[in-house]
């Protein structure tokens, strides 16, 4: 049976992004020797063949046989992440071994960059580890075309790189990176923090305010989604508590008692509370909540104001309008929410209080 050793060595070398010269250096042989292996002119000695198999993370029979495993990188990447999560003392040495084997593989390089960044900020800033993390993130960015992970892209890698410059005190470079890669305004908060550190308070306030607007919006979506999930899985007390938390937060964010966008959100929270009370067989309380929702929604619809500058801590010059897709009016939003909750009892209650 013919051995596939020549093609396997060649394919594994290319997979790692190594030249014949680099592979020769690893094993202390001449370039000519590597060329002969891959051409099938000669074979490595058995002891060297075992070293080659170990280097490429394959068994000896796989190296000389017909099958090349395609899960080596995935397994190694998962192993490196577990070492990082545990802050294993051997993690960094394992990372360097992995990088020697896969110096031009995006998944391995980016995972090692993440590891070095994590270790560099443990207890105190380690500048040597930070510098190594920078090198690896820069390399990972160059290798992005290999990436198949939808959770990682150049924007997130640049953000990690910027955070390292920020940790090491190079605020100028960090700020430049964050601003240049602020897609979807995801780094507004970090940009604002750096500007504050640099004493640029006016510019910082704009970024921080927009970040706060995003934070409030995300928190509203989170509360609504969690409350819905809790309600549909029978965790009614948790649903009630998180909706009440939302009401308390919105109350604190109000600048005045004038109608504002948070009223529209509160009417949805109250509708959710009404649903929860019905599930808990407390119709009286459910009716109270739904009437509060209706009255608040009707008040907002008389003078709707979506400008987020009506909320505390939003200090920007230009209007920044909130929006949602729950309905054209706040009353319509309540009706649509009742439909989503799919509760005939809640619908009947709504109809009864609006006769």
C-alpha positions in Angstrom: 0.0 0.0 0.0 1.4 3.4 -1.0 2.1 5.8 1.7 0.7 9.3 1.6 3.6 10.7 3.7 4.9 13.1 1.0 1.5 14.7 0.3 0.6 14.7 4.0 3.8 16.6 5.0 3.3 19.1 2.2 -0.4 19.7 3.0 0.2 20.0 6.7 3.0 22.5 6.1 0.9 24.6 3.8 -2.0 24.5 6.3 0.3 26.0 8.8 1.4 28.7 6.4 5.0 27.5 6.6 7.6 27.5 3.9 9.9 24.6 3.3 12.7 26.7 4.8 10.7 27.4 8.0 9.9 23.7 8.4 13.5 22.8 7.9 14.5 25.2 10.7 12.0 23.6 13.0 13.6 20.2 12.7 17.2 21.3 12.1 17.4 19.8 8.6 18.2 21.3 5.2 15.7 22.7 2.8 16.7 20.0 0.4 15.7 17.3 2.9 12.2 18.8 3.2 12.0 19.0 -0.6 12.9 15.3 -0.9 10.3 14.3 1.7 7.5 16.1 -0.1 8.7 14.8 -3.5 8.7 11.3 -2.2 12.4 10.9 -3.0 13.3 10.0 0.6 11.6 9.7 4.0 12.6 11.1 7.4 14.1 8.6 9.9 11.6 7.1 12.3 12.5 9.3 15.3 12.3 12.4 13.1 9.0 11.2 11.7 7.6 10.9 15.3 8.7 14.5 15.9 7.0 15.6 12.7 3.7 13.9 13.8 3.9 15.5 17.2 4.5 18.9 15.7 1.5 18.6 13.4 -0.7 17.2 16.1 -1.4 13.9 14.3 -0.6 10.3 15.1 2.2 8.6 13.3 -0.2 6.3 11.4 -2.2 9.3 10.3 1.0 11.1 9.1 2.0 8.2 6.9 -1.5 7.0 6.1 -4.4 8.3 4.1 -6.5 10.4 6.5 -5.7 13.8 7.8 -7.9 14.9 10.7 -9.6 18.3 10.2 -10.5 18.9 13.8 -7.0 19.6 15.2 -7.4 23.4 15.2 -10.9 23.4 16.7 -9.8 21.1 19.5 -6.6 23.1 20.2 -8.6 26.4 20.1 -11.1 25.1 22.6 -8.2 23.8 24.8 -6.6 27.3 24.8 -9.9 29.0 25.7 -10.3 26.6 28.7 -6.8 27.4 29.8 -7.6 31.1 29.7 -10.9 30.7 31.5 -9.1 28.8 34.3 -6.1 31.2 34.3 -4.0 28.1 34.1 -0.3 28.8 34.9 0.8 26.7 31.9 -1.5 28.6 29.5 1.0 31.0 28.0 3.6 28.3 27.4 0.9 26.2 25.7 -0.1 29.3 23.6 3.5 29.6 22.4 3.6 25.9 21.4 0.3 26.4 19.5 1.7 29.4 17.8 4.8 27.6 16.7 2.6 24.9 15.2 0.0 27.2 13.6 1.8 30.6 13.2 -0.6 31.7 10.4 -3.9 30.3 11.5 -6.5 32.9 12.4 -8.3 30.9 15.0 -5.2 30.0 16.9 -3.6 33.4 16.7 -6.7 35.3 17.8 -7.3 32.8 20.6 -3.7 33.3 21.8 -4.1 37.1 21.5 -7.2 36.8 23.8 -5.2 34.8 26.2 -2.4 37.2 26.5 -4.8 40.1 26.9 -6.5 38.3 29.7 -3.3 37.5 31.5 -1.9 41.0 31.0 -4.5 42.6 33.2 -4.6 40.1 36.0 -4.1 42.0 39.3 -1.9 44.6 37.6 -0.8 45.6 34.1 2.0 43.4 32.7 3.5 45.4 29.9 5.4 42.5 28.4 2.2 40.5 28.1 0.4 43.5 26.7 3.1 43.9 24.0 2.8 40.3 23.1 -1.0 40.6 22.9 -0.6 43.6 20.6 1.6 41.6 18.3 -0.9 38.8 18.1 -3.9 41.0 17.6 -2.2 42.8 14.8 -1.3 39.5 13.2 -4.9 38.2 13.7 -6.2 41.3 11.9 -4.0 40.5 9.0 -5.4 36.9 9.0 -9.1 38.0 9.2 -9.8 36.7 5.6 -9.5 33.2 7.1 -12.1 33.8 9.8 -15.4 31.8 9.8 -16.6 32.8 13.2 -19.5 35.2 13.0 -18.8 36.4 16.6 -15.5 37.8 15.6 -14.5 40.4 12.9 -11.9 43.1 12.3 -14.0 45.6 14.3 -13.9 43.5 17.5 -10.2 42.8 17.0 -9.4 46.4 16.6 -11.4 47.1 19.8 -9.4 44.6 21.7 -6.2 46.1 20.4 -7.4 49.6 21.3 -8.1 48.4 24.9 -4.5 47.2 25.3 -3.2 50.6 24.2 -5.6 52.1 26.7 -4.4 49.8 29.5 -0.7 50.7 28.8 -1.4 54.4 28.9 -1.2 55.1 25.1 -4.5 57.0 25.1 -3.8 58.7 21.8 -3.4 55.5 19.8 -6.2 53.8 21.7 -8.6 56.7 20.9 -7.6 56.7 17.2 -8.3 53.0 16.9 -11.7 53.2 18.7 -12.8 56.1 16.6 -11.6 54.5 13.3 -13.5 51.3 14.0 -16.6 52.6 15.8 -19.0 50.7 13.6 -22.5 50.9 14.9 -21.2 53.2 17.6 -20.2 50.2 19.7 -17.2 52.0 21.2 -18.9 55.2 22.2 -18.5 54.4 25.8 -14.8 53.6 25.5 -14.2 56.7 23.5 -16.0 58.8 26.1 -13.9 57.3 28.9 -10.7 58.1 27.2 -11.7 61.6 26.4 -12.6 62.2 30.0 -9.1 60.9 31.0 -7.6 63.4 28.5 -9.7 66.2 30.0 -11.8 66.7 26.8 -15.0 66.8 28.8 -17.3 68.5 26.2 -16.5 66.0 23.4 -16.6 63.1 25.9 -20.1 64.1 27.0 -21.4 63.7 23.5 -20.0 60.2 23.2 -21.1 59.2 26.7 -24.6 60.5 26.2 -25.1 58.6 23.0 -23.7 55.5 24.7 -26.2 56.0 27.5 -29.0 56.3 25.1 -28.0 53.0 23.6 -27.6 51.5 27.1 -31.2 52.5 28.0 -32.6 51.1 24.8 -30.7 47.8 25.2 -31.9 47.6 28.8 -35.5 48.1 27.9 -35.3 45.4 25.2 -33.6 43.1 27.7 -36.2 43.7 30.4 -39.1 43.1 28.0 -37.5 39.9 26.6 -36.7 38.5 30.0 -40.2 39.3 31.4 -41.8 37.6 28.4 -39.5 34.5 28.8 -40.2 34.3 32.5 -44.0 34.6 31.9 -44.1 31.9 29.3 -42.1 29.5 31.5 -44.1 30.0 34.6 -41.6 32.1 36.5 -44.2 34.8 37.3 -42.5 36.2 40.3 -39.3 36.9 38.3 -41.4 38.4 35.5 -43.1 40.7 38.0 -39.9 41.7 39.7 -38.0 42.6 36.5 -40.9 44.6 35.2 -41.2 46.5 38.4 -37.4 47.1 38.3 -37.9 48.6 34.8 -40.6 51.0 36.1 -38.3 52.1 39.0 -35.4 52.7 36.6 -37.6 54.8 34.2 -39.0 56.8 37.1 -35.4 57.7 38.1 -34.5 58.7 34.5 -37.3 61.2 34.1 -36.3 64.9 34.0 -39.9 66.1 34.6 -43.5 64.9 34.8 -44.2 66.0 31.2 -45.1 63.2 28.7 -42.1 61.5 27.4 -41.0 58.3 25.5 -40.5 56.4 28.8 -44.3 56.7 29.4 -44.8 54.6 26.3 -42.4 52.0 27.7 -44.0 52.1 31.1 -47.4 51.3 29.6 -45.9 48.1 28.1 -44.3 47.2 31.5 -47.7 47.7 33.2 -49.4 45.6 30.5 -47.0 42.8 31.3 -47.6 43.2 35.0 -51.4 42.9 34.3 -50.7 39.6 32.4 -48.6 38.3 35.3 -51.3 39.0 37.9 -53.9 37.3 35.8 -51.7 34.2 35.8 -51.4 34.4 39.5 -55.2 34.6 39.7 -55.2 38.2 41.0 -57.7 39.9 38.7 -58.2 43.0 40.9 -54.5 43.8 40.7 -54.3 42.9 37.0 -57.2 45.4 36.4 -55.3 48.2 38.3 -52.2 47.7 36.2 -54.0 47.6 32.9 -55.9 50.8 33.7 -52.6 52.5 34.6 -51.2 51.3 31.3 -54.1 52.7 29.4 -54.1 56.1 31.1 -50.4 56.5 30.7 -50.6 55.6 27.0 -53.5 57.9 26.4 -51.7 60.7 28.1 -48.6 60.2 25.9 -50.6 59.9 22.7 -52.1 63.4 23.4 -48.6 64.9 23.2 -46.1 62.3 22.0 -42.5 63.3 22.6 -39.8 60.8 21.5 -36.7 63.0 22.2 -34.3 61.2 24.5 -33.0 64.5 25.7 -36.0 64.5 28.1 -34.2 61.7 30.0 -31.6 62.4 32.7 -27.9 62.2 31.9 -28.5 62.7 28.2 -26.5 65.9 27.5 -26.4 66.4 23.7 -27.3 69.5 21.6 -29.1 67.8 18.7 -32.4 65.9 19.0 -32.0 62.1 19.4 -35.3 60.4 18.8 -36.3 57.1 20.3 -38.3 54.6 18.3 -39.8 51.1 18.4 -42.0 48.9 16.2 -44.7 48.1 18.7 -47.4 50.4 17.2 -48.1 53.8 15.8 -49.6 55.0 19.0 -49.0 54.0 22.6 -52.5 52.6 22.9 -51.9 50.5 19.8 -48.7 49.2 21.4 -50.7 47.9 24.3 -53.1 46.1 22.0 -50.3 44.6 20.0 -48.6 43.5 23.3 -51.8 41.8 24.4 -51.9 39.9 21.0 -48.2 38.8 21.5 -49.0 37.5 24.9 -51.8 35.5 23.4 -54.1 35.8 26.4 -57.8 35.8 25.8 -58.3 36.7 29.5 -56.1 39.8 29.2 -57.9 40.8 25.9 -61.3 40.5 27.6 -60.0 42.6 30.5 -58.7 45.3 28.1 -62.1 45.3 26.4 -64.0 45.6 29.6 -62.0 48.6 30.9 -62.5 50.4 27.6 -66.3 50.1 27.3 
